[in-house]
Amino acid sequence: MKTIKIVITCFILMSSAITKAQNDPIETITNVLKNSSFLNHNIPTYLRTGQNYTAAITMMNTGLNTWNVKDDYQLILQSSNDINRNDVWGIRSVNLPNNVAPLEKVTFNFQLQTPDIKGVYPCTWIMAQGGQTFGESTPSLLVNVSSEEGPVSVSKNNSEFVGQDIPSNMRSGKKYNIFGTFKNTGTSSWLPNGDYKLAIFSDFNNIELNNNWRFTSRVLSRRVDPGESHRFKFKVVAPGPGSYNLQLSMMQGSNYFGTKSNPVTISVYEKDKKDKKGKKRDGDDSDDGEGDDDDDDDKKDDKKNKDDKKNKKGGKDD
């Protein structure tokens, strides 16, 4: 049974990679052979200073290679700047506890040691082999560390990343739709005239990439109350060829707040000279239409939020 499952997995993964392989065959083959997906974790949003906490993170092997303990597979703490330095939680990496075959999951159990200084600290993890990361990371979690029970403070502005839809392959100079959904987890409403917006930036240095991508931060078109979610829809124009690491984040004015989206690596390729008649190449998800208006999405969000409020008033569980 396990052999049949692995064969089916190989077929599905190889089929999905055929069109991408013509762009970057080496990267495509690497991703098919070695890949991972995040499943769940138990890390809370706040902890006490100087506390030891038993964390558990579960990942799934979505590649074709078996993860063998002897081959130096680890779960490592992602670090992109001084704030998210590798030693902030008292641990840098966690060794693979056992061999993990394709489509199998593994849970990493380890001790986090919270900082002695209160504040808000990132805590994002990703798979690696020999120090080289691969696959999907855990959500970009921000942990409040306080000397008292509960968060450091209840911020009026806070958000939780819910989901995103960003093409991983783009053609330079073409337009692409990008979607990002965030939930209002703060204490104040996000208002259209309150300068709330969604921004796009590099996950390595927090520099907004609006100029490179000809993108203007997406301003809210409707009110989003605490507990409600909003799906942003906007367009970008792919810059020059290269590899770009992008993330999305909520902003008010010039200040970021809440959890960022999962980092996405986008490969931008040269313009297709054979594409003069407007035909799309395989793997090109560009959209030359306007489509910037997200009124339809707003209506869906409004209806869903109203239904949720009705269910809460009725006090009945489905």
N, C-alpha and C positions, 0 to 999 in steps of 0.2 A: 504493500500500500504506500509506504514512504517513497519507494522508487518511482511509482507512477506519479505521485504528487510532485516530485522533483522534476520529472520529465515534462510534465504539463507546465510547470513554472518556467523551465528553460525555453519552451516553445513560445509562451506568452511574452517573456522578456525579450527574446531575440526578435520576435515579430515587430514589437513596438520600437525596436532600435534600428530597424533597417533604413528608414527614411532619414534618421538623424546621422547615421554612420557616414553618409556622403559628405557631411559638413566637417566633422571632426571624428574620424574613425577611432583614433586612439582613446580619446576621452569617452566615447560611447561604449567601447569594449570594456574600459575600466569600470564605468558605472554599472554595467550589466553584471560583471563578475563580482564586484564588491560594492554593496549598497546596504543601507539600513533605514528603518522607519521608526520614529518615536511612537510609543504606545501610551505610557502613562508615568506619573511620578507622584510622590506624596509630600513634596516640599511645600510647606505653608508659606503664606504671604508675609507672615511676621514671626519673629523669634526673639528670645531674651538674649541680652549680651552675655558673653562668657558661658554659653550653654552648649552641651554636646547633643546633637540630634541625629537619630538614625534615619538616613535618607534611603529611598528605594526608587530606582529608575528602570523602567522596562523598555527594551528595544527589540525590534524584530530584524532578522537577517533577510533582506529582500534581494540579495544578490545570488549568484550561482555558486560562489565559493563558500565552503564551510569555514567558519571562524574557529581556528584551532588555538588552544591556549599557548602552545609552543611557538606560535607565529607572532607573538607580541601584539595581540589585539587588546585594546583598552578603551574605557570610557574616560574622556579627559574634559577638564574645565576649559571652556573657551575663554580666550583673553584677547581683547582688541585695544585696550587702553589701560592707563594706570588705575582707573577706578575699578576695573574688573581684573585686577592682577591675580595671578595664579595662586598666591598664598593666602588670599583673603579668607578662605573657608578652612584653612589648615590642611588641605589636601589638594593635590594637583591631578591625580589620575587614579583610576580603579581598574585592577586587572580583571580580565575575563575569568569568571568563576568556573566555566566548563565549556567544552566544545559546543558550537551552535551550528546546526545544519541549515540549509536554505529553508525559509518559511517558518523556522522555529524562533521562539522568543527567549530572551534571557533577562533576568532581573539582577541589577547591580545593587547590593546592599552595602552601605558604608557610613562612616561617621563624619558629620559636618561639625566643625567647631566655630561657633559664631564669633565675630569680632568683639573686642572689648569696648569699642567706640560705637555709640549708637549712630544710625544713619540708614540709608537705603542702598543695598548692594545687589548687583546683578548676579545671577546664578544660572548659567546656561551650560549645558553639557552636550558632547557629540562623540561619536565613535572615531577611533583612530587605529592605525596599524603602523608601528614604527615611527610614531610621531606625525604621520600624515593623516589628516582628518578625511572622513568620507560620510556620505549619507545625510540624513535629516537630523538636525539638532533638536534638543528639547525646546519648548517655548522660551522666549526671552523673558524670564521671570525676574522681577524685582522684589527683594525680600526686605521688609522693614525690620531692623534690629534695634530694640529698645531695652532700657533698663527696667521698664515696667511692663505689666501685662498689656497686650494689645499693640497696635501699630504705633509708630513714633508720633504720628499725627494723622487726623482724618482730613485728607486734602479735598478741597471743593472740586478740583480738577483731577480726575483719574480715569483711566481707560484700560480695557482688557482686549487684547488681540483675539479675534474670533476666527478669521479665515482670510484667504487671499487667492487671487487667480492672476498669475504673472507668467507670460511665456518665457521659457528658458532659452529659446533660440530666436534671434531677431535678425533682420536684414537692415543694414545701415541706411538711414534716410526714410524708412517706412514708418507709418503710424501704427500704434498698437493700443488696444484696450487693456487697462489694468483695473482690477477690482480689489478693494480692501474693506473688510468689515471689522468694526470696533464697537465694543459695548461700553456704555457710560457707567462706570463703577464709582464715580465721585458723588458729591452731595449737591452739586448744582447742575442745572440744565444747560445743555449746549444750544446756544441760540444763533440763528442765521446772522444776526447783526452783532454777535459777540466776538467776532474775529476768530472763531473756531475753524480749523481746517486740517487737512491731512497732508503731510509732507513726505517727500521721498529723499533719501540720502544714502551715503555710503556707510555700511556698517563698521568700517574700519576707523573713520575719522569724524563721523557726524557732520560732514560737509554736505549741504544740500546740492543736489545735482540738477536743479531746475534749468540752468543755462545749457548744460550739455544735452539734456533730454528735451529741451523746449517745452518744459512742463511748468505750469503755474499751480501752486498749492491749491488743492480742491477745497473750496469754501462750502460750508454747510448750506443746504437749500431748505432745511426744515428744522424744527425744534426736536431735540433728542433729550428726553428726561432721564434721570437716574434709573438704571435697570434696563433701559432700552438699547437696542443696537442699531447701527446705521451702516449701510453698504455704500461706499464711495465708488463712483465710476468716473474714470478720466482717461485721457489719451497722452501718450508720450511719443516722441519721434526718436527712433534709435540713433545714437551718436555714431562716431567712427568705429571701425572694427576693433574688437578687443574683448576682454572679459571684465564684467562689472559685477560688484557685490552690492546689492541694494536691500534696503529695508524701508518700511513705512512706519510712521509715527503720528500720533495726534499732536496738535499744537494749538496754543492760544497766543496770539500775537507772535512773539519771537521765542516763546518758551515751549519746549517739548514736555509732554507729560504722559504717564501711564506706560504700559508695556509696549515694546516695539513688535513688529511682525517678525516672523522667522526670516533669517537672511536668505536671499535668493541669489544664486550666481547666474548671470545672463551672458550668453555668448552672442556677440554681435559680429556678423559676417559682412563681407563686401557686398555692394549692390550687385544684383544679378543682371548682367548685360543682356541676357536672353528674355528679360522680363519687360520689354518695352511695350508689349501689347496689353500689359496689365494682368498677365497670368501669374498665379502664385506657384512658387516651387513647393515641393513636398517639405513639410515641416515649417512653412512660413505662415504664421498666424496673424499677419498684418491685416489691418482694416482701414481702408482709405476713406470710409464714410465719416461723417461728422460724429454723430452718436454721443456727444458729450453730456447730453441732458439725462439726468438720472431721476426724472420725475416719476417714471414707472416704478423704479425701485423704492422711491419714497412712499408711494401709495401702498405698495406691498408691505413695507415696514410699518406704516400707520395701521393697516388692517391687522397685522400680526400682533402689534402692541396693544390694540384695543381688545382683541380676542383674549390676550393674556390677562388683561385687567378684569375682563368679565369672568374668566375662570377663577381668578383670585377672590372676587366678590362672592361667587357662588359657593366657594369653600369646598368644592368637590374635586377629587382626583380622578383622572381618567383611568 
